[in-house]
Structures are given as structure tokens and as C-alpha cells.
Amino acid sequence: MSTIKNELQKALKNIFGFDTFKGRQEEIITSIMNNQHTFVIMPTGGGKSLCYQLPALVKEGTAIIISPLIALMKNQVDVIRGISGTDKVAHVLNSSLTKGEIRTVMEDIRNGDTKLLYVAPESLTKDEYISFLKEVKISFVAVDEAHCISEWGHDFRPEYRNIKLIIDRLAENIPIIALTATATTKVQEDILKNLGVPEANVFKSSFNRPNLYYEVRPKTKNVDADIIRFVKQNVGKSGIIYCLSRKKVEELAQTLQVNGITAVPYHAGLDAKTRAKHQDMFLMEEVDVVVATIAFGMGIDKPDVRFVIHHDIPKSIESYYQETGRAGRDGGEGYCLAFYCYKDIEKLEKFMVGKPIAEQEIGQALLQDMVAYAETSSSRRKFILHYFGEEFDEINGEGANMDDNMRYPKEKKEAKNEVIKLLNVIEKTRQKLKGKEIINILIGKVSAMIKSNRFDEQDYFGCGNEFEGRFWMALLRQVMVNGLIRKDIETYGVMFLTEKGKEFLKKPTSFMMTEDHNFEDDPEEPVKNTTSLMDETLLKLLRELRKKVAKDRGVPPFVVFQDASLEDMSLKYPITIPELTNVFGVGEGKAKKYGQEFIELIAKYVEENDIIRPEDLVVKTTGTNSALKLFIIQNVDKKLPLPDIAKAKGLNMNDFLKELEQIVYSGTKLKIDYWIDEILDEEQQEELHEYFLEAESDKISLASKEFNGDYEDDELRLYRIKFISEVGN
């Protein structure tokens, strides 16, 4: 095992130039090196590609990478060729190639020069390709964007269902690696089943976003006014509003503009030029709000989106998770507000009319999960994470208090006896009914299905008729989230008892439940958003000043002060340079270079508005860990290799880079050119310098997107440190 470990470390350094693996990369790669079936569920930006690229380059033979997007394939091939120095190492095999190009690809594979072959699933159905690939050594097959396999996924591709048959035609016992950035428990099971690898090693990263606050409000006739009120309470912050139709997008964007809010529409019906223009306006902070269709996958990746509003409820939890996930990507505030009424669900149901029955069944099941989320009075975060197959402690878990139900909880009541009734009905009906029929039996409502199975003649029929169906539906959902029952995939929602549920029946314990919100009646006036401790008026003035200072100095706004620093100023009101150094992310150097105009503005504002400054806040210091910082600065001055400095203090690369970032963002110069020269050539440095000089934001996710994955996050972070140090300090 240690030989493999050393080999991987060596390859990581020699081929990719990295010193350490990210997250669970090493475990995943080891699993592939040991020829084991592997399933990787990792959110975007986690480093999925390296998980198959590195073992493909190290292992004997050619790895086949199945991907749905030709553009993505070409991009990845270019990246691999770039780091290897030869074009032969990676190829694309698809219909766009000429016969001569196909011959070249085959020759390179036959000679053992090609380590990665990117193909679309359709290409692998051709007999000539199959016959050829049978003759060569295949190291493994990687299925990228594996959620495309599942009808339960949000991007289902029918051609992906045949992948297993194709692999079986190539050779016996080929290791399979499936990778996806998003997959519910249903989708995961479907992928493993379809690929015929139920025993695969599964590696899953957490889906929890603890900084996001989830709230659902009743959707009234005055929903536009409610949205305007919310946006005005969050003036100066960036936000996205999702609507169901293009028409509504246009109308709402117009309404916001009329009411003094800077907003632009964004949907597939706009021409490419307008879309690009609106996107740039949003990214460059020329407008605060983008109104967009749910159906349109936006190319907007802005890390400091502070709120996401759903004017209309999306059609699945997975879509909702993706859309709300656009908020607070920088780890800062992220407010996710959804307006809900059941009529929206009925509209979505109408869209399914005329589709195949199986598709309707799936669509209905996904919609009902969305209804359950909207109406629940339990922890919304627990609900979402349960949907993705993840356990969550709603009392002590990270972000436990970050939703409307947990912050303003409804009264709970004992429901032990009712849970017993519910589980008994599931058991006695031989675990073959969906939730709706189980509830019908409990309340004593006859249906054709109940009649045909004679359930209405049993003693348990109507045993729960003292409560309405709504009560039992709420209980059913909470019992499911707590793991006493589960929904089956294959049968579109049939309920089964889990081991935990069977145990509960044998030995019942207390079960506290909350009744769901009732969205059927005329909703009352929604609760206003709680106000922030920050002085929003001052924050707006500080942002404007930062823009001006940045323009005058010819540097991007983030170089002057980060968002977090401005927010801290609007909380602490510093009016002298020493006080300014106590603000988050502001050191002596930065305070002296940029601080004067800011403290003058704050002093004037404090005087004009009779602000009583919180002295206790002002004197707080951020000078912690100064010995470590001094150690780092001294050893950088000695030009010691950065990984060695990190190692000496027992820091991994991520934590070490955080320390470096804190040092330079506080205004201290760090001369790391010697190390940058080791990892990036002159041309790359020039390219990155130009990018950061013109960028509105210093967010790594935006930079990574701009360069289409040409640089690893660690490279971008290191160059950003050099840039801030030289340009800003």
C-alpha cells in the first residue's frame, strides 16, 4: 500500500505540480489503483477530474472516459496534453473526426502512447470501435456526469442507460468509476444498479451549506410587493430571483426597475449578446439583481450573491438545492427565500400532461417532495440533507439554527401512539402502498386500490380518523426524515419500514412532531426579514468609496478592502487609523495605504447621525496567531519552499494558504516570486496578472471558470497572494 502511496505522491508532484491531495482524492485514486469499482459524489470545484486523470496516467493501458459534452472533452484533452507535453497522451473519439484522424487515434492507443480516451456513449455503440478496443489493454472506464444515467436525475440522457452493456462487450471485469457533482439517494442507487456495481466503494462529500438561511413564505397576491420590500431591506447586496416563465421574468425585472431597484432579466429567449451584457452588469456590480427562469441553467457564478428568491417553487428538491446553492459561495451571508402556494404545484403538474406514464410518476414524486419541503415545520436543512442521503443533527449540526422553522419553531406535541398506528398500517398492508394510500386507510377513505385489496374490511381501516389527512401527511414526512420508513425507487414511492422503524414498533419511544404549515387558506402578511446589526446606510457609502478609490488607484475594488472588512467597519465605526487596524482583514500596512478616506467618511457619518459607537467592539483585536505569522514571514524572506514551511508547522496546504492570505490581505508584503516561478511559467503569470488586474472580484471560483480549469485552485490562490502583495500592499 505504501508503494502505491509513494507512487501517487510522486505522480501528483511530477505531473500536476501539487504537493498534497485535496479532500478524499487520495482514497479515491487508491481505490481505482486497486482495480475496485468506485463511485464519487463530489460538489463542483472539489477536484473530481484529477481522481481519474492521475490513475489513468500511472496505470498500464488506456482509460476510457465517457462524457456527455463534446466541449468538455476537448477542454480536458487540452489540459492533459498541456501537462504531459505530448498530444498522444489524450484523445477524443467522436463523429467529428476524419478517417485519417481516427487512424491516428487508434495507432497511438495501440502503441501504448494514449492514456486517456474521451468518448460520448453514442460513439461506443459503433462496432468498429468496439472491435478495436477489444484488442487493446483498457485500464478502467470512467463515467463522468454519472447522474445522466438516472431517470430520477435532473439531466437524464437515455443513451447513458446502455453504458453497462457497452463495457461488458469490451472485456470482463473492467473497473468502473462513476463521478457526479450532484446525486440524491434515489439517483445514487439507480446509477450503481444500472452500472451493475452495487458493491462499489462510495466516496461522498457533504452537501451541507451551513452559511445558507432557508425560509419559505406564503405566496400572496402581493408577492411582487413582498419581493420589493425584501430587496430594499437588503439594498446594495447582490441577488438572484427565479421565476417559472420568461414572461414573468421580464415583468418582474421591469417592476423592480420602476421601484428604484437595479435589475436585469436573464433567460434563454434573450439573444446571446444581451445575455452576456446582463451577466457582465451583474458581475461588475452595475446591477444588484438578476431575474431568471428556473428552466434556464445560468452561466452566472458570482461568489458574493447574498440572496436567492424563488418567486415560483421549482419542480424538484435537486433543482432547488442547485439554485439556492448560488448564494453565499464565498462562505458569507446567503439568504434563500421561497414563496409558495399550492397553485404553483398544480401549474407544474399541468406541464406533465401528455408525457409517458413513467415520466409522469417520477415528476409527481419529485414535486411531492418539493411540497413536503415547503410545508414542513421541521428543520429545512435536515429535510434537504436527508433527501441527499445525509444525516444531520438539527440541534447541534453546523447551521442548525439557519432556517425559519428552527429559528421560530412551532409548538411540538407527543405523537408516539400515532407513529405506532402509521407503522402498523404499513406493516399490515405488506409494505406495498404509497404514502397517499396509507393515509387514506388511516382516515378511512375508500379508493379503487383499497377496495380491490379489501383493506377497507380490515380492523385497522379508519384507525386514525380522529385526524385529517394533512396531519397524517405531516407525520409521515417527519417519520421518514427520522429514518423509521423509507421510499422505494423502483416503485415510485412505496413505503417500507427500516430496521429503525421495526425496532420502534417493538419498543416504542417518545416522538415529538410539529404540524405542517397550512398554505391552503389565505396567507397572512409575511414576517419581515430580521434586520442586520450592520449599518446598511454606512455600508453602502463605504462600498461607493471603495469603488472610487479603486478607480483612482487603477486597482480592482477587492484590492482596497474585502467585503468582510467593509461590513466590520459598518459595525465598529472606526474613526482613527489604530482603530481601523482592529477591523477584520485590515493590518497596519493596509490601514496606512487606503484607510484615511474611509475613517474620514465614517467620522463624518458618526457625527452627522449622532451615532453612539460601541467602544467594546472598536477595541477588539484580530492579532491572534501572531507568532505563526512571524514564522511564515521570516521563512518566506529566506526563500524556503512553501510546502516545507507548511510542513514545519504541521499545516496542510489549504490551511497554510489561508494564513498567507490573511497576512497579505491585512496589508503585509510577502515576496513569494521565487515559489511562483517554480510552479508557473512567465506566460501563465502574465495571463493571471492581467486577469486579476481587470477582475471586479478576487473569488477563485470566478477565476477558475474564466480559465476553464487550466489552473488548479491552489495555483490561482498563490498567484492572487502575489498579486495582492505587489499591487495592493
C-alpha positions in Angstrom: 0.0 0.0 0.0 2.8 2.4 0.9 4.4 1.7 -2.5 1.2 2.9 -4.2 1.0 5.9 -1.9 4.6 6.9 -2.7 3.9 6.4 -6.4 0.8 8.6 -6.3 2.5 11.4 -4.3 5.3 11.3 -6.8 2.9 11.4 -9.8 0.9 14.2 -8.2 4.0 16.3 -7.9 5.7 15.4 -11.1 2.7 15.5 -13.4 0.3 18.0 -11.8 2.8 20.0 -9.7 0.8 19.6 -6.4 2.2 18.7 -3.1 -0.9 17.5 -1.4 -4.2 15.8 -2.4 -7.5 17.6 -1.9 -10.2 16.2 0.4 -10.7 12.4 -0.3 -8.8 12.4 -3.7 -6.1 10.1 -2.4 -8.6 7.5 -1.1 -10.5 7.6 -4.4 -7.4 7.2 -6.5 -6.1 4.4 -4.3 -9.4 2.6 -4.8 -9.0 3.0 -8.6 -5.4 1.8 -8.5 -6.5 -1.3 -6.7 -8.9 -2.0 -9.6 -12.0 -1.6 -7.5 -15.4 -0.2 -8.7 -15.6 3.4 -7.4 -18.4 5.9 -7.1 -17.5 9.6 -6.5 -20.1 12.2 -5.4 -18.3 15.5 -5.1 -19.7 19.0 -5.4 -18.3 21.2 -8.2 -14.8 22.5 -7.6 -13.8 19.5 -5.4 -11.3 18.2 -7.9 -13.2 15.3 -9.5 -11.2 15.2 -12.8 -7.9 14.5 -11.1 -9.4 11.4 -9.5 -9.4 9.6 -12.8 -6.7 11.6 -14.7 -3.9 10.7 -12.3 -4.5 6.9 -12.1 -5.1 6.9 -15.9 -1.6 8.3 -16.4 0.0 5.9 -14.0 -1.8 2.6 -14.8 -0.9 0.4 -17.6 -3.3 0.6 -20.7 -5.8 3.3 -21.8 -8.6 4.7 -19.6 -11.9 5.3 -21.4 -13.7 8.5 -20.1 -17.4 8.7 -21.0 -18.6 12.3 -21.0 -21.9 13.9 -22.4 -20.4 17.1 -23.6 -18.0 17.4 -26.6 -16.8 20.8 -25.5 -15.9 19.5 -22.0 -14.0 16.6 -23.6 -11.9 18.8 -25.8 -11.1 21.1 -22.9 -10.0 18.2 -20.7 -7.9 16.7 -23.5 -6.1 20.1 -23.9 -5.4 20.3 -20.2 -3.9 16.7 -20.1 -1.8 17.4 -23.2 -0.6 20.6 -21.7 0.7 19.0 -18.5 2.2 16.0 -20.3 3.9 17.8 -23.2 2.6 15.3 -25.9 -0.6 15.3 -27.8 -0.6 11.5 -28.0 -1.4 11.1 -24.2 -5.1 12.0 -24.6 -7.6 11.8 -27.5 -11.2 12.4 -28.3 -13.0 9.8 -30.3 -16.3 11.1 -31.8 -18.1 11.6 -35.1 -16.4 15.0 -35.7 -13.1 13.2 -36.6 -12.0 12.3 -40.2 -11.0 8.8 -41.1 -7.3 9.8 -41.1 -7.7 11.3 -37.5 -9.4 8.1 -36.3 -6.5 6.0 -37.7 -4.0 8.3 -35.8 -6.0 7.9 -32.5 -6.1 4.1 -32.9 -2.4 3.9 -33.7 -1.5 6.0 -30.6 -3.7 3.7 -28.4 -2.2 0.5 -30.0 1.4 1.8 -29.3 0.5 2.5 -25.7 1.0 6.2 -26.0 -2.6 7.2 -25.2 -3.5 7.0 -21.5 -7.0 8.8 -21.7 -9.6 8.3 -24.4 -12.6 10.6 -24.2 -15.8 9.3 -25.8 -19.5 10.1 -25.9 -21.7 7.0 -25.1 -23.1 7.0 -28.7 -19.5 6.6 -30.1 -19.1 3.4 -28.2 -22.0 1.7 -29.9 -20.1 1.5 -33.2 -18.9 -2.0 -34.0 -15.6 -0.8 -35.5 -14.7 1.0 -32.2 -15.8 -1.9 -30.1 -13.7 -4.4 -32.2 -10.7 -2.2 -31.9 -11.0 -1.6 -28.2 -11.3 -5.3 -27.5 -7.8 -5.8 -28.8 -6.1 -3.2 -26.5 -5.5 -3.0 -22.8 -8.2 -0.9 -21.0 -7.1 0.2 -17.5 -10.6 1.3 -16.4 -13.8 3.1 -17.6 -14.7 6.4 -16.0 -18.3 7.6 -16.4 -18.3 11.4 -15.9 -21.6 13.2 -15.1 -23.0 9.9 -14.0 -26.4 11.4 -12.9 -27.2 11.3 -16.6 -27.8 7.6 -16.2 -30.8 8.0 -13.9 -34.3 9.0 -14.9 -34.5 10.4 -11.4 -31.6 12.8 -12.2 -32.1 16.4 -13.3 -30.2 15.8 -16.6 -31.3 12.3 -17.8 -29.7 11.1 -21.1 -31.3 7.8 -22.4 -28.1 6.8 -24.2 -26.4 6.6 -20.8 -28.6 3.7 -19.9 -26.6 1.4 -22.3 -23.2 2.1 -20.8 -23.0 -1.2 -18.9 -23.8 -3.3 -22.0 -21.1 -1.5 -23.9 -18.5 -2.1 -21.1 -19.4 -5.8 -21.0 -18.7 -6.0 -24.7 -15.2 -4.6 -24.3 -13.8 -7.1 -21.7 -14.6 -8.8 -18.5 -14.1 -7.3 -15.1 -13.2 -3.8 -16.2 -13.1 -1.5 -13.2 -15.8 1.2 -13.4 -15.5 4.7 -11.9 -18.7 6.8 -11.8 -18.4 10.5 -11.0 -21.1 13.2 -10.3 -21.4 16.6 -8.7 -25.0 16.0 -7.5 -27.0 13.0 -6.8 -29.9 12.2 -4.5 -30.1 8.8 -2.7 -32.5 7.7 -5.5 -30.1 8.7 -8.2 -27.1 7.1 -6.5 -28.9 3.7 -6.2 -30.1 4.0 -9.8 -26.5 4.7 -11.0 -25.0 1.7 -9.1 -27.8 -0.6 -10.2 -27.6 0.4 -13.8 -23.8 0.1 -14.0 -24.1 -3.3 -12.2 -21.7 -2.3 -9.4 -23.7 -2.3 -6.2 -20.5 -3.2 -4.3 -18.6 -0.1 -5.5 -16.6 2.0 -3.0 -18.6 5.1 -2.5 -16.9 8.4 -1.7 -19.3 11.2 -0.9 -18.6 14.8 0.2 -21.1 16.7 2.4 -24.0 18.7 0.8 -24.4 20.9 3.8 -24.0 24.6 3.2 -24.1 25.9 6.8 -24.0 29.6 5.9 -27.3 29.5 3.9 -30.5 30.6 5.7 -33.7 28.9 4.3 -37.1 30.5 4.6 -40.5 29.7 2.9 -43.2 32.4 2.9 -46.8 32.1 1.8 -47.2 33.5 -1.7 -49.9 36.2 -1.7 -51.4 38.3 -4.4 -48.9 40.9 -3.3 -45.9 38.8 -3.9 -44.1 41.4 -6.1 -44.5 44.0 -3.3 -43.1 41.4 -0.8 -40.1 40.9 -3.0 -39.5 44.6 -3.5 -39.7 45.1 0.3 -37.2 42.3 0.9 -34.7 43.6 -1.8 -34.9 47.1 -0.4 -34.2 45.8 3.1 -31.1 44.3 1.5 -30.0 47.2 -0.6 -26.6 47.0 -2.2 -26.5 43.3 -1.9 -26.4 41.0 -5.0 -29.3 38.6 -5.5 -31.0 36.3 -8.0 -34.8 35.9 -8.4 -36.1 32.8 -10.1 -39.4 32.7 -11.9 -41.2 29.9 -13.8 -41.8 31.7 -17.1 -39.9 34.1 -19.3 -42.9 36.5 -19.3 -42.8 36.7 -15.5 -39.0 37.3 -15.6 -39.5 40.3 -17.9 -42.4 41.7 -15.9 -40.7 41.4 -12.5 -37.5 42.9 -13.8 -39.4 45.8 -15.1 -41.4 46.2 -11.8 -38.2 46.2 -9.8 -36.6 48.9 -12.0 -39.7 51.1 -11.7 -39.4 50.8 -7.9 -35.8 52.0 -7.9 -34.0 48.6 -7.8 -31.3 48.0 -10.4 -32.3 44.7 -12.1 -32.0 42.9 -15.4 -33.8 39.9 -16.9 -31.9 36.7 -17.9 -33.5 33.8 -19.9 -33.0 31.6 -22.9 -35.3 33.8 -25.1 -32.8 36.7 -25.0 -30.1 36.8 -27.7 -26.6 35.8 -26.7 -25.3 39.4 -26.8 -28.0 40.6 -24.3 -27.5 37.7 -22.0 -23.7 38.3 -21.9 -24.3 42.0 -21.3 -26.7 41.4 -18.4 -24.4 38.8 -16.9 -21.4 41.3 -17.0 -23.6 44.0 -15.5 -24.4 41.7 -12.6 -20.8 40.5 -12.1 -19.4 44.1 -12.3 -22.0 45.3 -9.6 -23.7 47.6 -12.1 -27.0 46.0 -11.1 -27.9 44.4 -7.8 -30.5 41.8 -9.1 -30.8 39.3 -11.9 -34.3 37.9 -12.5 -34.0 34.5 -14.3 -36.0 31.5 -15.4 -35.7 28.3 -13.4 -35.5 26.3 -16.6 -32.5 28.1 -17.9 -29.2 27.0 -16.5 -27.4 30.3 -15.9 -23.8 30.7 -16.5 -23.5 33.1 -13.6 -21.0 32.1 -11.0 -20.8 35.1 -8.6 -19.4 34.2 -5.2 -21.0 37.1 -3.3 -24.6 36.5 -4.2 -26.3 37.4 -0.9 -29.9 36.2 -1.6 -31.7 33.8 -3.9 -35.5 34.3 -4.1 -37.9 31.8 -5.7 -40.9 33.7 -7.0 -42.2 30.2 -8.1 -41.4 26.9 -6.5 -39.0 24.7 -8.5 -40.0 21.2 -9.7 -37.6 19.2 -7.5 -35.5 19.5 -4.4 -32.4 18.9 -6.5 -33.2 21.9 -8.7 -33.9 24.0 -5.5 -30.6 22.9 -4.0 -28.7 23.9 -7.1 -30.4 27.2 -7.4 -30.1 28.2 -3.7 -26.5 27.0 -3.8 -25.7 30.0 -5.9 -25.9 32.1 -2.7 -23.0 32.7 -0.4 -20.4 30.7 -2.3 -17.7 32.8 -0.6 -18.9 31.5 2.8 -20.6 34.8 3.7 -24.3 35.5 4.1 -26.7 33.6 1.9 -30.5 34.1 2.3 -32.7 31.6 0.5 -36.3 32.8 0.4 -39.0 30.8 -1.4 -42.6 32.0 -2.0 -45.0 29.1 -2.0 -48.7 28.3 -2.7 -50.1 25.0 -3.9 -51.4 26.6 -7.1 -47.9 26.7 -8.4 -47.6 23.0 -7.9 -50.8 22.5 -9.9 -49.3 24.6 -12.7 -46.2 22.3 -12.8 -48.5 19.2 -12.8 -50.2 20.5 -16.0 -46.8 20.6 -17.8 -46.6 16.8 -17.3 -49.9 16.1 -19.2 -49.2 14.0 -22.3 -45.8 12.7 -21.1 -45.2 8.9 -20.7 -46.8 7.5 -17.6 -43.4 6.5 -16.0 -42.1 10.1 -16.6 -45.3 11.5 -15.0 -44.9 9.2 -12.0 -41.3 10.4 -11.5 -42.3 14.0 -12.0 -45.1 13.7 -9.4 -42.9 12.0 -6.9 -40.3 14.8 -7.2 -43.0 17.5 -7.0 -44.4 16.0 -3.8 -41.0 16.0 -2.2 -40.9 19.8 -3.0 -44.4 20.3 -1.4 -43.2 18.4 1.6 -40.2 20.7 1.9 -42.3 23.8 1.5 -45.0 22.8 4.0 -42.8 21.1 6.7 -42.4 22.7 10.1 -39.3 20.6 10.9 -35.7 21.6 10.2 -35.4 22.5 6.5 -31.7 21.8 6.4 -32.3 18.3 7.8 -35.0 17.7 5.2 -32.7 18.7 2.3 -29.7 16.7 3.6 -32.0 13.7 4.2 -33.1 13.9 0.6 -29.4 13.6 -0.4 -29.0 10.7 1.9 -27.1 12.6 4.6 -27.7 12.6 8.3 -28.0 15.9 10.2 -28.3 16.8 13.8 -30.9 19.6 13.8 -29.9 20.7 17.3 -26.1 20.8 17.2 -25.3 20.4 13.5 -23.4 23.1 11.6 -26.0 25.7 10.5 -28.8 24.0 12.7 -30.4 27.4 13.5 -30.3 28.7 9.9 -33.9 28.3 8.8 -37.3 29.8 9.7 -38.6 26.6 11.3 -35.7 26.2 13.7 -35.3 29.9 14.5 -39.1 30.4 15.1 -40.2 26.9 16.0 -43.8 25.8 16.1 -45.1 24.0 19.1 -44.4 20.3 19.2 -46.6 17.6 20.6 -46.2 13.9 21.6 -47.2 11.6 18.7 -45.9 8.2 19.8 -49.3 6.5 19.6 -49.9 8.0 16.1 -46.5 6.8 14.9 -47.4 3.2 16.1 -50.6 3.4 14.1 -48.8 4.6 11.0 -46.1 2.0 11.1 -48.7 -0.8 11.9 -50.7 0.1 8.8 -47.5 0.0 6.6 -46.6 -3.4 8.1 -50.1 -4.9 7.9 -50.6 -3.9 4.3 -47.4 -5.9 3.5 -45.3 -2.8 2.6 -46.7 -2.3 -0.8 -48.6 1.0 -0.6 -47.6 4.6 -1.4 -48.0 7.4 1.2 -51.3 8.6 -0.2 -53.0 5.2 0.2 -51.6 4.7 3.6 -53.1 7.9 4.7 -56.5 7.0 3.0 -56.5 3.8 5.1 -55.7 5.7 8.3 -58.6 8.3 7.8 -61.0 5.6 6.4 -61.2 6.9 2.9 -62.1 4.2 0.2 -60.2 4.2 -3.1 -60.3 1.7 -6.0 -56.9 0.3 -4.9 -58.1 -0.1 -1.3 -61.3 -1.7 -2.4 -59.6 -4.2 -4.7 -57.2 -5.3 -1.9 -60.1 -5.4 0.7 -58.2 -3.1 3.0 -61.5 -1.4 3.9 -62.6 -4.7 5.5 -59.7 -4.8 8.0 -59.8 -3.7 11.6 -57.1 -1.1 11.1 -59.1 0.8 8.4 -60.0 4.2 9.7 -58.0 3.8 12.9 -56.7 7.4 12.6 -59.9 9.1 11.6 -59.8 11.5 14.5 -57.2 13.5 12.5 -57.3 14.9 9.0 -55.2 13.7 6.1 -52.9 16.8 6.5 -51.9 15.7 10.0 -51.0 12.2 8.8 -49.1 13.5 5.8 -47.0 15.8 8.1 -46.4 12.8 10.4 -45.4 10.5 7.6 -42.8 13.0 6.3 -41.3 13.5 9.8 -41.2 9.8 10.4 -39.4 9.4 7.1 -36.9 12.2 7.7 -36.2 10.5 11.1 -35.4 7.2 9.3 -38.2 5.0 10.5 -39.5 4.4 7.0 -38.1 4.8 3.5 -39.4 5.3 0.0 -38.6 2.8 -2.7 -37.2 4.0 -6.0 -38.4 1.3 -8.4 -42.0 1.6 -7.4 -42.2 5.4 -7.3 -42.8 5.9 -3.7 -43.9 2.7 -2.0 -43.2 2.9 1.8 -41.1 0.4 3.6 -40.2 0.0 7.3 -36.5 0.4 8.1 -34.7 -1.5 10.8 -35.1 1.6 13.0 -38.9 1.5 12.3 -39.2 -2.2 13.1 -37.3 -1.5 16.4 -39.7 1.4 17.2 -42.7 -1.0 16.8 -41.1 -3.5 19.2 -40.1 -0.8 21.7 -41.9 2.5 21.1 -40.3 5.7 22.4 -41.3 9.3 22.5 -41.9 11.0 19.1 -42.4 14.8 19.1 -44.0 16.2 16.0 -44.9 19.6 14.6 -47.9 20.2 12.4 -47.1 21.4 8.9 -47.8 24.9 7.8 -51.2 25.3 6.2 -50.8 27.1 2.9 -54.4 26.4 1.7 -56.1 29.3 3.4 -55.5 32.9 2.6 -52.0 33.5 3.8 -51.3 36.2 6.4 -48.9 39.0 5.9 -45.4 37.5 5.7 -42.9 38.1 8.5 -40.4 40.8 7.7 -36.8 40.0 7.3 -34.9 40.5 10.5 -32.6 43.5 10.4 -28.9 43.1 10.4 -26.6 44.5 13.1 -24.6 46.2 10.4 -25.3 49.8 9.5 -26.6 49.3 6.0 -26.5 53.0 5.0 -22.9 53.3 6.1 -22.0 50.1 4.3 -23.5 51.5 1.1 -21.4 54.6 1.4 -18.2 52.6 2.1 -18.8 50.4 -1.0 -19.2 53.6 -3.1 -16.0 55.0 -1.7 -14.2 51.7 -2.3 -15.3 51.8 -6.0 -13.9 55.4 -6.3 -10.6 54.7 -4.5 -10.1 51.6 -6.7 -10.8 53.6 -9.8 -8.4 56.4 -8.8 -5.6 53.9 -7.9 -6.2 51.8 -11.0 -6.8 48.6 -9.0 -9.8 46.3 -8.6 -12.1 47.0 -5.6 -11.2 43.9 -3.7 -7.5 45.0 -3.6 -8.6 48.0 -1.5 -10.7 46.2 1.2 -12.6 42.9 1.1 -16.4 42.8 1.6 -15.9 41.4 5.1 -13.7 44.4 6.1 -16.3 46.9 5.0 -19.0 45.0 6.9 -16.9 45.1 10.0 -16.4 48.8 9.6 -20.1 49.4 9.4 -20.4 47.5 12.7 -17.5 49.0 14.6 -17.4 52.6 13.2 -13.5 53.1 13.4 -12.5 56.8 13.2 -8.7 56.6 13.6 -6.0 54.5 11.9 -5.2 52.4 15.1 -9.0 51.6 15.4 -9.1 50.7 11.7 -6.3 48.1 12.3 -8.8 46.3 14.6 -11.2 45.7 11.7 -11.3 42.2 10.2 -8.6 41.8 7.5 -7.0 45.2 7.9 -3.4 45.3 9.0 -1.2 48.4 9.6 0.1 48.5 6.1 -3.4 48.4 4.5 -4.8 50.9 7.0 -2.0 53.4 6.2 -2.2 52.9 2.4 -6.0 53.1 2.0 -7.5 54.0 5.4 -7.5 57.8 5.6 -10.5 58.4 3.3 -12.5 55.7 4.9 -12.0 56.9 8.5 -12.8 60.4 7.4 -16.1 59.2 5.9 -17.0 57.2 9.0 -16.1 60.1 11.4 -18.4 62.5 9.4 -21.2 59.9 9.3 -20.9 59.2 13.0 -21.1 63.0 13.8 -24.0 63.8 11.4 -26.1 60.9 12.6 -25.3 61.1 16.3 -24.0 57.5 16.3 -23.0 56.1 19.7 -20.0 54.0 18.9 -19.8 50.6 20.5 -16.4 51.1 22.2 -16.1 47.4 23.2 -16.3 46.5 19.5 -13.8 49.0 18.5 -11.1 47.8 20.8 -11.4 44.1 19.7 -8.2 42.9 18.2 -7.5 40.4 15.4 -3.9 40.0 16.3 -4.2 36.3 17.1 -1.7 33.8 16.0 1.0 36.4 15.5 3.9 34.0 16.3 2.9 31.8 13.4 2.6 34.7 11.1 6.0 36.0 12.1 7.5 32.5 11.5 5.9 32.4 8.0 7.1 35.9 7.0 10.7 35.1 8.2 10.9 31.9 6.3 9.4 33.3 3.1 12.1 36.0 3.3 14.7 33.2 3.4 13.0 31.8 0.2 12.3 28.4 1.7 9.9 26.1 -0.3 6.4 26.9 0.8 5.4 23.2 1.4 8.4 22.9 3.7 7.3 26.0 5.8 3.8 24.5 6.0 5.1 21.1 7.0 7.3 22.6 9.7 4.1 23.9 11.4 2.1 20.8 10.7 -0.3 22.7 8.3 -1.9 21.2 5.3 -1.7 23.3 2.1 -5.2 24.7 2.4 -4.7 25.9 6.0 -1.3 27.3 5.1 -2.6 29.3 2.1 -5.3 30.7 4.4 -2.5 32.0 6.7 -0.7 33.5 3.7 -3.9 35.2 2.5 -4.6 36.7 6.0 -1.1 38.2 6.0 -1.3 39.9 2.6 -5.0 40.9 2.9 -4.1 42.7 6.1 -1.5 44.8 4.2 1.8 43.0 4.7 4.0 42.3 1.7 5.0 38.7 1.1 7.6 38.1 -1.7 6.7 34.7 -2.9 8.0 35.2 -6.5 10.7 32.5 -6.0 8.0 29.9 -5.5 5.6 31.3 -8.2 8.5 30.9 -10.7 8.7 27.2 -9.7 5.0 26.5 -10.5 4.0 28.9 -13.2 5.9 30.0 -16.3 6.3 33.6 -17.5 3.3 33.4 -19.9 1.0 32.0 -17.3 2.0 34.7 -14.8 1.3 37.4 -17.3 -2.1 35.9 -18.1 -3.1 35.7 -14.4 -1.8 39.2 -13.7 -3.9 40.6 -16.5 -7.0 38.7 -15.2 -6.7 39.9 -11.6 -6.0 43.5 -12.7 -9.2 43.7 -14.6 -11.4 41.5 -12.3 -14.2 43.0 -10.2 -13.9 40.1 -7.7 -11.0 38.2 -6.4 -13.0 35.0 -6.0 -11.2 31.8 -7.0 -14.4 30.2 -8.4 -14.7 33.0 -10.9 -11.1 32.8 -11.9 -11.3 29.0 -12.3 -14.3 29.4 -14.5 -12.6 32.1 -16.6 -9.7 29.7 -17.4 -11.9 26.6 -17.8 -9.9 24.6 -15.3 -6.5 25.4 -16.8 -5.2 26.2 -13.4 -5.7 24.3 -10.1 -7.3 26.3 -7.2 -4.0 26.3 -5.3 -2.2 27.9 -8.2 -4.8 30.6 -8.5 -4.7 31.3 -4.8 -0.9 31.5 -4.8 -0.9 33.9 -7.7 -3.6 36.0 -6.0 -1.4 36.3 -2.9 1.5 37.5 -5.1 -0.9 40.0 -6.9 -2.4 41.5 -3.7 1.1 41.7 -2.2 2.5 43.6 -5.1 -0.5 45.7 -6.3 -2.4 46.3 -3.1 0.3 46.5 -0.3 
